[in-house]
């Protein structure tokens, strides 16, 4: 308990805690997770902010430029591509720590690119900006909002977006309320509207564990359920043949908390995992021209869930299953979300399978970071700029769809007014809109100076301590510069602590965290901020991943920091491996994320 306060005294007395081997209390925090640090998406278990652990480095250190080689947007359907090469000129910087593998993207943000306001190209609408970047810009459309919300809704939708996903109208339940009838009205209205505005349409979704008709149940036999699903896919594809660009065929089939790794949906329970391949095969046979997607929630970061999804998709492709693309939903929380390096490495590995990658359901929870609306909206702007920018600088990413148009109509608001979208309740452009525009220019959020002092241990252990065990600083084994290592750890919660971050972090705001870590046995590693507020210490987990043995690997994450009351101490702790495993670190960075 109270780890930070425990170490603060020695700190203020300016003790250099080298070689500290004093025993520490069991390294548990008193409130880990309760503050929403690992908040999940509204659908529950596995939003983007879930603390999946990650696979060891998926390689690829080059950072690509945005532009011409991207998967062509609008190849089928009515999307408009500008015909330009779409180049936006943003070139990231390669990982900076020589000799150390990383997840393969920028570790610093000293981008020299211009901003939309700084003399570079500027666009009047997202639609124009996306077309110039050779990407599609999408929105989920609620049929009732389209019918009832008035002209501002439809005008905004038409002006700003060239790709439309029915938010609910093309799900199986809404389409087929009984086993012998279809209600096409809401879906038709959306498709008709989109055609009138030269917008491409993605149908969503044939197979999902939610919004399945009530007559589809585990009391059906395998042959009955197979026949019903096949017929549904064939009937729906026949109705919209030539009018849809793409379909999400299967949605959210992965659940890494089950023994099998597959979600225990009615489909999995009755049919086993074969329903996934079958659904894609039936869809291809029914409509050879429409693009077929697999869509997933909470699989944006490198981690257990995206690793399972990657292995599953690869296996399906190897077996000849017709899958054209994948969607990473990206329901983010500004509190904690994958760093650019992580998201981009994930996009890249799916693209390298020859798949189109869509960022398919972007919105942002903003309320879980305390602070003013201005501060929350700035964090949202940076989050959206990062997600859009990451898609634009990765050639395999062809589309970004927001899960709604205006904060007036969002499923996220069912749990409180989260302000999750690009337009406010009066259809005014929010800062988030400018973030998306900058993202389409290929501009990623800019990282400021590192707030962690002695971050590479050039001054020995000054400013650092071990919460238990022994801290030594020496030349990084297999790397460059110095590293700090903690040996003799007695608990997974023990590790390396920098306790003196109050001054640097007390104003909060959006931050990028990264560190290079090395362990002497395969481990899960974590980073957390320890924050003392009103005499209570809370632990805010900001990044976690699995790492292999004896390799320098990057742990990274983006976070939004805010406080209920002024903090009296802030520290950073690196920990996670089982007791006895040696944990080494260097290049520890916490950098403010800013808008140029
Ligand atoms: C949501 C809709 O936005 C809500 O209106 C509905 O009540 C539930 O579904 N992942 C998906 C989407 O793939 O279909 C979900 O949409 C959000 C999570």
Boltz pocket constraint, residues with backbone or C-beta under 6 A from the ligand:
constraints:
  - pocket:
      binder: B
      contacts: [[A, 43], [A, 167], [A, 168], [A, 251], [A, 295], [A, 297], [A, 329], [A, 361], [A, 411]]
      max_distance: 6.0
